[in-house]
C-alpha cells in the first residue's frame, strides 16, 4: 500500500500490536459483533479488502452503537500486526488505545 503518512502508519501499527499484547484486541466477526453490542468496543478496524457484506455489516453496527469505525489496513497488514490469519475485523477494547489511534487517524485524514 502506498502511504503518504509513514510515521503515523508506523505508530498505528505499533499501537495495534501493543493492544494485542495487552489483551485489548478482539478479532473475528462473531467476537467483534458481540463486543460492539456489549459496549466493550471503543474502535472498530476494518480491512480495506474486507468483503462488501462485512464492510456494510460493521459500518452499520458501529454507527448504530456509536463506535468509531476506520478502514486503513489490508487483511495482510492486520494479520501481521495481530499475528492471526484471515482477519478483516478487529475491535479495540481499551479506551486509551482507541483514543490514541483515533488521533492518528485524524492526523492522516482517514474518515470514520
Secondary structure, 3 states (H helix, E strand, C coil): CCCCCHHHHHHHHHHHHHHHHCCCEEECHHHHHHHHHCCCCCEEEECCCCCHHHHHHHHHHHHHHCCEEEECCCHHHHHHHHCCCCCCEEEECCHHHHHHHHHHHHHCCCCC
